[in-house]
Amino acid sequence: MLCLVATLMAMLPARADAAPGLPDDFLWGVASSGFQTEGSSPDSNWRRYARSAATHDDIGTSVDFRHRYREDIALAKALGAKVYRVGIEWARLEPSPGRIDQDEFAYYDDVIAEITAAGMRPMLTLDHWVYPGWIADRGGWADARTPAAWLRHQRRVVDRYAHHHPLWITVNEPAAYLMQEVRFGGLAPQLAPVMLDRLVHVHREIYDHIHRRDPGAMVSSNTAYIPTVQPALDTVFLDRVRDKLDFVGFDYYYSVSPTELGAANIIADRSWEAPVSADGLYYAFRDYSRRYPGKPLYVIETGMPTENARPRPDGYRRADHVRDLVYWTQRARADGIDVMGFNYWSLTDNYEWGSYTPRFGLYTVDVKTDPSLRRKPTPAVAAYRKIISANGVGPAYRPTRPATFCSLVAAPSSCTQPVR
């Protein structure tokens, strides 16, 4: 009996201890993608997917980052952010094979110049799930010509922007990219291994090209951290490129435990009802630090959805959630885990791959009913600004919610070795 009691006590999350501050060179950032924010979208696989189902919202203007980027970059600067993540859209730059739109390249030139002038470091995503319509017509990633076309284009992008010394993300969430392509008909399910092989190939090739242009570059490909199964998912991509990663970038959103299985709401397109436990971020850090020793870790995306900016059913508020996430980031650093940066997803609400209903923004934007697309600050703006100014939450801060009993984020260790 005593042995059983001891085992159960070990599984209980211990009291939350103080979280020491973060180093002065810690990278606080905000994240976005090209297609989701720019609006006025050219022909692409995702422009077509957005129109492919009656249940989808058409992307339309989105939040019009294409014409309001100066405003949004200024908002990020006012937060004190050190990093601004944007996507460079292939479909915008090469609308037909071999035809380069110099006006659109000039737009990205100006975006990156504005970011650097604001004292921030660009984080450039080369492929955030979107490719030109003419690539889709050829068969997308199923077509043998796609890797060469992708590399030809992305080398052009790298050559143009390497002098800014950005952080680089080659392919956004490769496993999720694949699943979305299958889901929306861009790829036959049996060709999934082919697409994965090609994504591995282009990552490895562009990694080397980036380092030829900027030997000190920091390059990664962010994973979408899926509770419990992430180690298995990493065998199909991340493990195959681990020698071509300067840091491990990952996205953390949702949690799972034996008493909270609401993550199924993500599949049902009700992400605002899925559980979000901030302590799960700690377990994701610990898992990657053990599986990729010696690699710095960077949270490329993390955040919390609401339904049309209404309060969440669980009562969790975005300002509290961001503070809690930062607390667990500091606890990870205190335990010797090399965390180099943290991006909040996202600066503004945007197009969430078929819908404007899920809202993730520090600034909310009602795309469907407000033609002015006014950026309205949520209480999380002040919270994140204070966090960045103080370089973390203070030593007296404690999470607003207790650590999860038997978290399955990085099972089994997240349940059997709870954070102390």
ChimeraX attribute file (.defattr): number of C-alpha atoms within 10 A of each C-alpha:
attribute: neighborCount
match mode: 1-to-1
recipient: residues
	/A:1	6
	/A:2	7
	/A:3	8
	/A:4	9
	/A:5	9
	/A:6	10
	/A:7	12
	/A:8	11
	/A:9	11
	/A:10	15
	/A:11	17
	/A:12	18
	/A:13	20
	/A:14	14
	/A:15	11
	/A:16	16
	/A:17	15
	/A:18	16
	/A:19	23
	/A:20	19
	/A:21	19
	/A:22	21
	/A:23	13
	/A:24	7
	/A:25	10
	/A:26	16
	/A:27	21
	/A:28	23
	/A:29	29
	/A:30	26
	/A:31	23
	/A:32	28
	/A:33	24
	/A:34	23
	/A:35	30
	/A:36	24
	/A:37	25
	/A:38	24
	/A:39	19
	/A:40	18
	/A:41	21
	/A:42	19
	/A:43	18
	/A:44	23
	/A:45	23
	/A:46	27
	/A:47	22
	/A:48	15
	/A:49	19
	/A:50	21
	/A:51	14
	/A:52	15
	/A:53	12
	/A:54	8
	/A:55	10
	/A:56	14
	/A:57	18
	/A:58	20
	/A:59	27
	/A:60	16
	/A:61	20
	/A:62	25
	/A:63	29
	/A:64	18
	/A:65	24
	/A:66	20
	/A:67	13
	/A:68	13
	/A:69	19
	/A:70	16
	/A:71	12
	/A:72	16
	/A:73	24
	/A:74	14
	/A:75	18
	/A:76	23
	/A:77	20
	/A:78	12
	/A:79	22
	/A:80	20
	/A:81	24
	/A:82	23
	/A:83	25
	/A:84	26
	/A:85	28
	/A:86	24
	/A:87	24
	/A:88	20
	/A:89	26
	/A:90	22
	/A:91	23
	/A:92	23
	/A:93	23
	/A:94	21
	/A:95	19
	/A:96	15
	/A:97	10
	/A:98	11
	/A:99	9
	/A:100	15
	/A:101	14
	/A:102	12
	/A:103	11
	/A:104	15
	/A:105	18
	/A:106	12
	/A:107	15
	/A:108	20
	/A:109	13
	/A:110	14
	/A:111	19
	/A:112	23
	/A:113	15
	/A:114	17
	/A:115	25
	/A:116	18
	/A:117	12
	/A:118	18
	/A:119	13
	/A:120	24
	/A:121	21
	/A:122	25
	/A:123	25
	/A:124	25
	/A:125	23
	/A:126	26
	/A:127	23
	/A:128	23
	/A:129	20
	/A:130	23
	/A:131	24
	/A:132	23
	/A:133	21
	/A:134	17
	/A:135	22
	/A:136	21
	/A:137	12
	/A:138	13
	/A:139	16
	/A:140	21
	/A:141	25
	/A:142	20
	/A:143	15
	/A:144	14
	/A:145	13
	/A:146	20
	/A:147	20
	/A:148	12
	/A:149	13
	/A:150	19
	/A:151	17
	/A:152	13
	/A:153	17
	/A:154	21
	/A:155	15
	/A:156	10
	/A:157	19
	/A:158	20
	/A:159	14
	/A:160	13
	/A:161	19
	/A:162	18
	/A:163	10
	/A:164	13
	/A:165	16
	/A:166	23
	/A:167	19
	/A:168	22
	/A:169	26
	/A:170	23
	/A:171	21
	/A:172	25
	/A:173	21
	/A:174	26
	/A:175	21
	/A:176	14
	/A:177	19
	/A:178	21
	/A:179	15
	/A:180	17
	/A:181	23
	/A:182	16
	/A:183	13
	/A:184	16
	/A:185	13
	/A:186	20
	/A:187	22
	/A:188	13
	/A:189	13
	/A:190	9
	/A:191	13
	/A:192	17
	/A:193	13
	/A:194	14
	/A:195	24
	/A:196	17
	/A:197	14
	/A:198	17
	/A:199	21
	/A:200	18
	/A:201	16
	/A:202	19
	/A:203	23
	/A:204	18
	/A:205	15
	/A:206	21
	/A:207	23
	/A:208	15
	/A:209	17
	/A:210	22
	/A:211	15
	/A:212	13
	/A:213	17
	/A:214	18
	/A:215	12
	/A:216	11
	/A:217	17
	/A:218	18
	/A:219	25
	/A:220	27
	/A:221	27
	/A:222	23
	/A:223	25
	/A:224	21
	/A:225	23
	/A:226	20
	/A:227	22
	/A:228	20
	/A:229	13
	/A:230	18
	/A:231	17
	/A:232	11
	/A:233	17
	/A:234	17
	/A:235	11
	/A:236	16
	/A:237	20
	/A:238	22
	/A:239	16
	/A:240	14
	/A:241	18
	/A:242	16
	/A:243	9
	/A:244	18
	/A:245	19
	/A:246	19
	/A:247	21
	/A:248	25
	/A:249	28
	/A:250	23
	/A:251	24
	/A:252	25
	/A:253	22
	/A:254	23
	/A:255	26
	/A:256	25
	/A:257	21
	/A:258	11
	/A:259	10
	/A:260	14
	/A:261	12
	/A:262	17
	/A:263	20
	/A:264	14
	/A:265	14
	/A:266	14
	/A:267	9
	/A:268	10
	/A:269	14
	/A:270	17
	/A:271	23
	/A:272	24
	/A:273	19
	/A:274	26
	/A:275	22
	/A:276	23
	/A:277	23
	/A:278	31
	/A:279	26
	/A:280	26
	/A:281	28
	/A:282	24
	/A:283	25
	/A:284	23
	/A:285	25
	/A:286	22
	/A:287	19
	/A:288	20
	/A:289	20
	/A:290	11
	/A:291	11
	/A:292	16
	/A:293	11
	/A:294	13
	/A:295	20
	/A:296	19
	/A:297	22
	/A:298	22
	/A:299	26
	/A:300	28
	/A:301	23
	/A:302	23
	/A:303	22
	/A:304	29
	/A:305	25
	/A:306	21
	/A:307	17
	/A:308	17
	/A:309	17
	/A:310	11
	/A:311	14
	/A:312	17
	/A:313	11
	/A:314	11
	/A:315	7
	/A:316	17
	/A:317	16
	/A:318	23
	/A:319	17
	/A:320	18
	/A:321	21
	/A:322	21
	/A:323	24
	/A:324	22
	/A:325	24
	/A:326	26
	/A:327	28
	/A:328	25
	/A:329	29
	/A:330	24
	/A:331	23
	/A:332	23
	/A:333	19
	/A:334	16
	/A:335	14
	/A:336	11
	/A:337	22
	/A:338	19
	/A:339	25
	/A:340	21
	/A:341	20
	/A:342	25
	/A:343	24
	/A:344	26
	/A:345	26
	/A:346	23
	/A:347	26
	/A:348	24
	/A:349	29
	/A:350	30
	/A:351	26
	/A:352	17
	/A:353	18
	/A:354	21
	/A:355	16
	/A:356	22
	/A:357	23
	/A:358	23
	/A:359	27
	/A:360	26
	/A:361	29
	/A:362	27
	/A:363	20
	/A:364	22
	/A:365	25
	/A:366	21
	/A:367	21
	/A:368	15
	/A:369	8
	/A:370	9
	/A:371	11
	/A:372	10
	/A:373	17
	/A:374	13
	/A:375	19
	/A:376	15
	/A:377	16
	/A:378	16
	/A:379	14
	/A:380	19
	/A:381	22
	/A:382	14
	/A:383	19
	/A:384	24
	/A:385	17
	/A:386	16
	/A:387	19
	/A:388	19
	/A:389	12
	/A:390	12
	/A:391	19
	/A:392	23
	/A:393	28
	/A:394	15
	/A:395	12
	/A:396	9
	/A:397	15
	/A:398	18
	/A:399	18
	/A:400	13
	/A:401	13
	/A:402	14
	/A:403	21
	/A:404	24
	/A:405	17
	/A:406	21
	/A:407	29
	/A:408	22
	/A:409	29
	/A:410	26
	/A:411	19
	/A:412	12
	/A:413	17
	/A:414	26
	/A:415	22
	/A:416	17
	/A:417	16
	/A:418	20
	/A:419	25
	/A:420	13
